Amino acid sequence: MDDLKYLGSKSGDFIGDNNDLVINELGDLVIVNGVDRLKQDIVKILLTPYTLQPYPNYGSLLPSLKGISVTDTSLTSRVTDDIITSLRYLDLGETSEVESERISEITTLTAEYALSTLNITLTILARNSEQFNFSFEV
């Protein structure tokens, strides 16, 4: 299933401006599919704050952590639980039957503190057995 491709944050931060469409040199909108679409969908759900209508269960708590001095070490388990819940919601709502656009499993998920920053590492296995990594900080 095709989707429009969005620009990532130019600053390199995980939380950033990710809502601009990509246009190629001919002026056409760029389409993304397969595992690249799955990667984009994961970034979109993790960047979206909860309660954004019309889908109040779509999103994650990560955007609410931006700019907050993270000092509560008990928050790491809450963050990992939230990411798992968000990715389950994403997969349950996915209508594509393309194996590379579906999550098979989360093989690695860690959240660790370093200098008041929450570092998150995520490894996803798509249903077509393609594996990819995300690493970001909040």
C-alpha positions, 0 to 999 in steps of 0.5 A: 500500500502506498503512502505519501513520504514525509520529511524527517526533522532537519535537526536530527532530533527524533521529535521535530517537524515531520509533517512536510511532504517530500516533492521530487525534482519533477515537482511530484509527490514522493510515494513510500511503500514496503518497509520504508512505509512501515518505518515512516508509520512508526515514526509518525505514531511515536511523534504524535501526541495522544488525544489528537482527534479523531483518533484519541488512541493514536500516538505516544507520550514521547512528544509530551517529554520534549523539553522536560528535564527527565530525572524520574528513572521509573519513567523508563518502564512507562515509556517502553510500555507506551511504545509497545502499546503504540506499535500494537495499535499501529499494527491492529489498525493497519489495512495493508496486506503487504508483509513488509508493511506489517510488524512481526515483532519488537526484537529490542526495546530499551530506554536508558538515562544518560545525563538527564536524557532518555535514550531509546533503542528499538529494533523491529522485525517486519513480517517479511523478516526484514529487520531495522533499527531506531535510536533516538533521545528525548 
